[in-house]
Amino acid sequence: MNKHILFGLALSLVSVTSHGADMAKGKELSTQCSVCHGKNGIAKDPESPNLAGLSALYIEKTIVDYQKGMRQDRRMSIIAQSLSMEDIKNLAAWYSAFELTVKEPSM
């Protein structure tokens, strides 16, 4: 089967999982993430990405990829193993709910 079809199918399955997530539980779980990713998903650690405002689909897929070993990081590969799919959906719902604004740089 074509890699692009498989990837699209995987993204479709992951996007379905974000429905019905509990943002309050996601907020509660996010306290363990805040060490690297910041209190509201804005990282202070230069090695850690910002999570606030990312799509739930992207967050879910990324964490699952760490669980399956498709992505590697000395911290996330370990942390992801302890998360259930429900935890992942809840975290994704919490971080994706942040609305960010962008200011274009002056030239």
MOCOR-V916317 format. One record per residue. N is the residue number from 0. RES is the residue in three letters. PHI is phi in degrees with one decimal (none if undefined). PSI is psi in whole degrees, -180 to 180 (* if undefined). Layout:
BEGIN
n->N res->RES phi->PHI psi->PSI
n->N res->RES phi->PHI psi->PSI
END
This chain:
BEGIN
n->0 res->MET phi->none psi->143
n->1 res->ASN phi->-59.9 psi->136
n->2 res->LYS phi->-58.9 psi->-36
n->3 res->HIS phi->-68.2 psi->-37
n->4 res->ILE phi->-67.9 psi->-43
n->5 res->LEU phi->-61.9 psi->-44
n->6 res->PHE phi->-62.2 psi->-44
n->7 res->GLY phi->-62.1 psi->-41
n->8 res->LEU phi->-64.8 psi->-43
n->9 res->ALA phi->-61.7 psi->-44
n->10 res->LEU phi->-63.4 psi->-38
n->11 res->SER phi->-63.2 psi->-43
n->12 res->LEU phi->-65.4 psi->-41
n->13 res->VAL phi->-67.2 psi->-39
n->14 res->SER phi->-65.5 psi->-32
n->15 res->VAL phi->-64.4 psi->-33
n->16 res->THR phi->-68.9 psi->-21
n->17 res->SER phi->-75.3 psi->-16
n->18 res->HIS phi->-71.3 psi->139
n->19 res->GLY phi->78.4 psi->12
n->20 res->ALA phi->-72.2 psi->156
n->21 res->ASP phi->-105.0 psi->102
n->22 res->MET phi->-63.2 psi->-34
n->23 res->ALA phi->-62.4 psi->-42
n->24 res->LYS phi->-68.0 psi->-36
n->25 res->GLY phi->-62.1 psi->-41
n->26 res->LYS phi->-63.1 psi->-44
n->27 res->GLU phi->-61.0 psi->-46
n->28 res->LEU phi->-65.5 psi->-29
n->29 res->SER phi->-65.0 psi->-16
n->30 res->THR phi->-61.4 psi->-35
n->31 res->GLN phi->-72.3 psi->-23
n->32 res->CYS phi->-82.5 psi->-23
n->33 res->SER phi->-65.6 psi->-22
n->34 res->VAL phi->-56.2 psi->-44
n->35 res->CYS phi->-99.8 psi->-40
n->36 res->HIS phi->-96.5 psi->3
n->37 res->GLY phi->83.7 psi->158
n->38 res->LYS phi->-55.8 psi->-45
n->39 res->ASN phi->-113.0 psi->30
n->40 res->GLY phi->83.1 psi->11
n->41 res->ILE phi->-107.2 psi->107
n->42 res->ALA phi->-70.5 psi->140
n->43 res->LYS phi->-100.2 psi->-22
n->44 res->ASP phi->-77.6 psi->120
n->45 res->PRO phi->-64.6 psi->-16
n->46 res->GLU phi->-88.5 psi->-8
n->47 res->SER phi->-109.2 psi->137
n->48 res->PRO phi->-78.1 psi->156
n->49 res->ASN phi->-69.8 psi->140
n->50 res->LEU phi->-107.5 psi->-25
n->51 res->ALA phi->-58.4 psi->128
n->52 res->GLY phi->84.9 psi->-5
n->53 res->LEU phi->-70.8 psi->156
n->54 res->SER phi->-70.5 psi->145
n->55 res->ALA phi->-57.6 psi->-39
n->56 res->LEU phi->-57.2 psi->-47
n->57 res->TYR phi->-64.6 psi->-45
n->58 res->ILE phi->-62.8 psi->-48
n->59 res->GLU phi->-59.4 psi->-49
n->60 res->LYS phi->-62.1 psi->-41
n->61 res->THR phi->-63.4 psi->-45
n->62 res->ILE phi->-65.4 psi->-42
n->63 res->VAL phi->-62.1 psi->-39
n->64 res->ASP phi->-62.4 psi->-37
n->65 res->TYR phi->-65.1 psi->-41
n->66 res->GLN phi->-61.8 psi->-40
n->67 res->LYS phi->-85.2 psi->-4
n->68 res->GLY phi->81.2 psi->9
n->69 res->MET phi->-75.6 psi->-22
n->70 res->ARG phi->-124.9 psi->149
n->71 res->GLN phi->-128.4 psi->136
n->72 res->ASP phi->-155.7 psi->139
n->73 res->ARG phi->-58.1 psi->-28
n->74 res->ARG phi->-100.6 psi->-51
n->75 res->MET phi->-64.7 psi->-33
n->76 res->SER phi->-61.5 psi->-33
n->77 res->ILE phi->-81.0 psi->-48
n->78 res->ILE phi->-62.1 psi->-41
n->79 res->ALA phi->-60.6 psi->-30
n->80 res->GLN phi->-62.1 psi->-28
n->81 res->SER phi->-85.6 psi->-4
n->82 res->LEU phi->-95.5 psi->132
n->83 res->SER phi->-80.0 psi->168
n->84 res->MET phi->-63.0 psi->-35
n->85 res->GLU phi->-64.0 psi->-43
n->86 res->ASP phi->-58.7 psi->-44
n->87 res->ILE phi->-61.9 psi->-46
n->88 res->LYS phi->-61.4 psi->-42
n->89 res->ASN phi->-66.8 psi->-43
n->90 res->LEU phi->-62.2 psi->-44
n->91 res->ALA phi->-62.2 psi->-41
n->92 res->ALA phi->-63.9 psi->-42
n->93 res->TRP phi->-62.9 psi->-55
n->94 res->TYR phi->-68.5 psi->-33
n->95 res->SER phi->-73.8 psi->-16
n->96 res->ALA phi->-76.8 psi->-16
n->97 res->PHE phi->-69.0 psi->137
n->98 res->GLU phi->-107.1 psi->125
n->99 res->LEU phi->-108.9 psi->151
n->100 res->THR phi->-114.0 psi->155
n->101 res->VAL phi->-124.5 psi->135
n->102 res->LYS phi->-112.4 psi->123
n->103 res->GLU phi->-67.8 psi->135
n->104 res->PRO phi->-68.0 psi->145
n->105 res->SER phi->-80.6 psi->149
n->106 res->MET phi->-110.3 psi->*
END
